[in-house]
Amino acid sequence: MTAEPGPVAAVVHAALDRLAGDFPGLGIALSGGGDSTALMHLAHDWARRSGLTLKAVTVDHGLRPDSADEARQAGMAAAALGISHDTLVWSREGGGNLMAAAREARLRLISDWARRHGLDAVLLGHTLDDQAETLLMRLGRGAGIDGLSGMVPLRRSHGLCWLRPMLAVSRADLRDWLRARGVTWVEDPSNQNRDFDRIRTRKALAALDLPARQLAQSAENLAMARDALQHFAAQAAQGARVRAGALDLPWDAFRDAPAEIRRRLLVAGLRFVTGADYPARREQVLHALDALPGGARLTLDGVIAETGGGFLRMIREPAAAARSPEARPDAAGNAVWDRRWRLRGLRPGWVVRALGYDLLPGLGWRGAGLGRDELAAGPGIWAGTELVAAPLIPAGDGPCAQPLRGLCDFRAMLYTH
């Protein structure tokens, strides 16, 4: 939400009240730059009033010679406020887009850190200027309405809530606030590196004198339109049903909905079945939407989709399930496999992997009330090469398997930003 210029602390503290008031503790992603330093001080003032615990974390990507010293300075700044601090070091492996790899590594490292400390939410220092830059960057990539809606104040990802309480405050106002308090920060030299898309966009904004506040307002307007589409998609999904981790969508409502609503339903359905954090590629989704009305049975992003019996049915693709890493039980005999199943009652030495087709004829699989593909993509419990149990096929007492997601999770995915 954009705001008229005003006292920085009042705006950010009000956002923290809305976003973070129910959390007993919060993490702070602290780079040591001006934005995250301001966030730490503002959150510290707010937390003293509420009695909430703060912990800070810095990810050292090791991409510049001074990065370790900058992480050390960030830790000293946190310690000066009485905030415990950890530094996490990333060692890059493989090629690809450097910024994308660093961003994903940062999310993964911080989410693991937060879980170790019992934190359910982490504060991020994105500002109104970041929102404006994000809008222009995504416009240049041909983004749809979800992308152009910009960053949201609260996002759930990697098993964590990521909170952005400074989206209504400009970068310049934050630095003025820090100077008024006599607080210093580290300027990241990579903020001048034109090799990065965001830096080129930032400089273009300055060169063209484009108003960041109005661009951020445009992102907010688009977010309102996105919310309306999400509501319409949820209405079109009335009558959806789930069974053994598969999803059925009422075909008539799906077929008759506008193309954008069908796209949203299909994307959410794919994520529901696989547990993926990100949607399938847009081109593949659009191709599937063209093919489904003709009765095609297609495979998309590890999911088999087909129509029949008045429903669009989406089940896990057995070949994709077979590629999922084996899962081993923890000390309590529990395991999560294929981002879809939680298994209980496992013994040491057992592993969970896809059941597959080969053993189905001898297991009386028809009595399970599930199709061959569903069972083949389901969990099998193995001791070496020997099948110990197939939890989706009733066979008396033994280990049990429960889907990780239900219908309420699918509905929530329709509103995922």
N, C-alpha and C positions, 0 to 999 in steps of 0.2 A: 504494500500500500504506500503510495507516495504521500508526501505531506508538505505543507507550506514550511518555509524556513522557520526555525524556532530553536529554542534551547536544546542543544544536542542531548544532554542527559535526560531531559524530560521525555523526548521522543523515544530514545533507546530504552529507558526504564519502562515506559508504557508497553513497548513491544515485548520486553522480557516478562512483564506481568502476564501478557496474553499467551506467550509461547512457552514459557519455562516455569510458571508459577507452581505447577503440580509435580515438578521433579525434585527429589531430595538432594540430588547432586548433578553437576554439569561439568563436562569437559570443555576446554577452550583450545581450538586449533590456533596455535601461536607461532607465526613466522618471525616475529620481531619487527615487521614493517609497521608503517603508521596505522593501517586499518586494524590489524589484529592487536596491536598495542593499545589502541583506543578501546577496542572491544574488551580487552582484559581489565582495564581500569574502570570502564563503565560497569562491567559485570561485577567487579569487586565491590564497587560502591553499592550496587543494587543488592548483592548477596549479603552484605553486612546487615542490611535492614531486614532481610527475610531469614537469615540464619542458614542459608543454603551453602553446601560445600562446593568449592571449585577446585578443579585440577587442570593443569595446562600441559600441552604436549606439542612438541616441535618435530617435524619430519625433516631430517637432513637428507636431501636427495643426492648429495655428493657431486653435484654437477658443476660446482665452482670451487676454486681453491679456498675461499673464505667461508664456505657454508658451515663448516664445523664450528668456527669461531662465532658466527652469527647465531647458531643454535645455543652456544654457551652463553652469549649475551642475553638471549631470550630467556634462558633459565634464570639468570641473575635478576632480570627484570621481574619475573614471576616471584622469585624468592623475596624480593624487596617488599612485595605485597603480602607475603605469607602464604603464597599459593604454591603447592607442590608441583613439580615440573619433571617431565621425562623427555628425553630425546630419542627418537626412533630413526634408525639409519636404513636407507633404501639402497640396495645393490641392484642396479639395472641388469636385466638379462634379456637378450634378444634385441631385435631392431624395432622397426615400426615408428609410429608417431611418438616423438619424445614427450610432448606435453600431455597427450592422452595417456601414455603409459605412466607418467609421473602422477597424474591426477588419480588414476585408478589405484596405484600403489598407495597414495596418501590416504584414500578412503579405506582401503583394506587394512593398512597398518593402524590407523586411528581407531577403526571399529574394533579390531582385536584388542587394542590397548584399553578402550572403553569397557569392553566386556570383562577384562581382567580386573578392572577397578570398580566393577559393579555400577557403571554409569549407563544410563539409557539415552542420553542426549549429549550432543556436542555443539557448541556455538561456533559459527563461521563468521568471518569478518567482511562479507560482501556488502557493498555500499550501493547507493543510488547510481553512482557512475558505473559500477560493474553491471548494473541492470541495463543501463543504456547501451553499454558496449556489447552485452550479450544479445540484445535485440538486433543490433546492426550485424553482428557476426552471423547470427542464425538467419537473418534475412539474406545475407550473401550466400548461404548454403542451401537456399531454397526451402527453409523450414516451413512446416505447417503451423496451424494456430497454436498447438501445444508448445512448440519451440519458441514462437514469437511471443508467447505469454511471459517469457522470461523466467527468472528464478523465483521460487516460492519461499515464503518465510519458514515453512516447515515441510520437510521432505523425509520420507522413510526409505532407507536403503541400507543394505549390508547389515540388517538386523538392528538398526540404530535410527534415532531421530536426529536430523541435522537441522539446526535452527539458525536463521539469519535475522537477527533483530535490528540490523542497521540499514536495511534496504531503503528507508525513507530519509537517510542522511547522506549528504555529499561528502566526497573525499576531502575537499577543501575545508568544510566545516569541522570535520574530525581533527584535521591537523591544527586548525586554529584553537580547538578545544584543548589539544595536547600542549600547544605552546603556552596557552594561558595557565596551565597547571605546571609548567616547567618540566614536562615529560619529553624525553628524547626517544628516538626510534632509529632503526637501521633502514637505509634506503637500499633496496635490492637493485644491483646494477642491471639485472636482466630486464628490469622495467624500461630499459632503453633499447632492448634488442629487437630490431625489426624483423628478425626471423620468426617471431611468434605472432600469430594472428591477432591476439588480443592487444598486443602493443601497437601493431599497425592500425588497428581500429581506434585505439585510444588517441593516437597521434592524428588520425583523420578527423576525429571528433573535434580536437583542438584546432586543427588547421581550418576546418570549415565553420568553426564557431557554432556547432550544433548544440542546442540546449539539452543537456542531460536530463533535466527534470521533466521536460515535455516528452522526451523519448521514453523515460521510465513510466510516465503516465499512459503512453500508448500501450506499453506492455501490460499495464494494469487493466486497461480497457479490453484488450484481447483476452486477458485472463477471465474476465467476466463472461465473454462469449464462450470460452472454453468450458467454464463451469456449466453453462446452459446446455452445451453439447453432451457433457458427461451426464447431466440429469436426464436428457432425452434417451441416451444409450441405456441407462439403468431402467427406464420405463420399457424400452424395447426388449429388455432381458427378463421381464416378468414371465414366470413359468419355467425359467432355467432350472436344471436339476443336475446333481452330481452323483457319481457312483464310482467307487474304487479309484478315485483320483481322475476320472474322466468327466467331461462336461458335455451336457446336451443343451443346446439353445433352440427355442421354438422356431421352426423353419419359416413359417409364414411371416411372423413378425420380423425376422432377420431379413428375409428376401424383400419385403415391402419397405424396409427402412431406407432413408437416404444413404448414399454411398459412404459418407463420412461416418454415419452411425454404424453401418456394417463394418467398416474398417476398425472402429474402436472396439466393437464386440469381438471381432476376430483376434485382434491384437491382445486384448485382455484374456481371451480364452486360451491362446497359445501360452501366455505367461502363467496362467493358472495351472495348466497341465505340466509344464516343465519347471516352474519355479524360477524362470530366468529373471534377472534384474532389469534387463533392457528388452525393448520390443524387437520383433523380427524386422528385416529390411523392408522398407516401404514398397520397393518394386516387387518383391516376392509376395507381399500381402495383396497388392493390387491385382497381380496375376491370379492369385487364388480366388479373389472376389469375382473375377471374370469367369473362372472355370467352374465354380461351385453350382451355379444355377443349371448347368448342363448335366448335373449328376456325376461330376468327376469325383474320383477318390484320389486325393492328393496328399503328399507329404510335405510339410512345411515346418522348418525350425524344430525338428525332432518330434513332430506331432502328425498323426494321421487324421485328416478331416474328410468327412463324407456325410451325405444326407440320406435320410431314411426314417420311416415311421413318424414323419412330422417333425423331425428334429435335425439340426446340424450337430453331428457328434464329433467330438475331438478326444482322441485317446493318445497315449504315449506311443511313439514309434518303437517297436522292439529293437531294431538295429541301433537306435540312439541309446536306449536303455542298456544295451549290451556294452556300449562304449563307456558307460558311467563307471567311475572307479569303485572298486570293492570297498565295502564298509565293514569295520570290525567293532565288536562290542566294547563299551566302556566297562568300568568296574562294576556297574549295576546291571550289566547285561543288556544295555540299550544301544541302538545305533540308528543313525539317519542315513538313508541311501537314496541316491539319484534325485536329491532335493525334493522328493515326493513322499517318501515313506518313513515312518518312525516304527522301528521294530523293538519288541521287548521279549524278555525271556531267552536271550541268547547265552550260549556258554563260551568260555574261553576257547580260542582256536577256531571257532566258526567264523565264516565270512558271509557277507551278503552281496550277491550279484544277480544279474538278470536270470530269470528261470529259463527262458528260451523255449523253443518248440520241441526239441528232440524227446524230452521225457514226458510230454503231455499225454500221449496215448495210454501210458501205464498209470496215470494218476487219477483217472476218472474225472477229467476236467469239466465235462459237461454239467456235472452236478454243482459246479461253482456258480452257475448263472452268469458267467462272463464269457466273452469271446476269446478265441485262440490268441489274437493279437494282444488283447489286454493282459491275459495270463502270461504270455511269453515276455511281455515288457514288465511284468510284476516281479517282486522280489523272490529269489530262491535263497535258501540258507544251506551253505555247503561246508563240509569238512573235507578239505582237499578237493578231490574230484567227485566225492560222493554227495548226493543231494540228501540233506537231513530233513528239510521241510519245505513245503510250498505254502506259505501262510494264507494265500488267497483261495486255496482249495481246501474245503473242510475235511479234516481228518482227525477229529478228536482233539485232545489237549495238545498243547505245544506252543511254540513261539507265535506271537501275534503281530500283525502289521496294521498300522492305522495311517490313512492319508494325512499328510501334513496340512492340507487345505480343505476347506469346506465352502459351501455356497456363500457364506458371508465374506470369505476372502476374495472370491470372484467379484462380488459386488464392490468391495473396496478397491479392487484393481481398476474398475471402471472410473474411479476417481483419483487414480494415481497420477501425480504430476511429474 
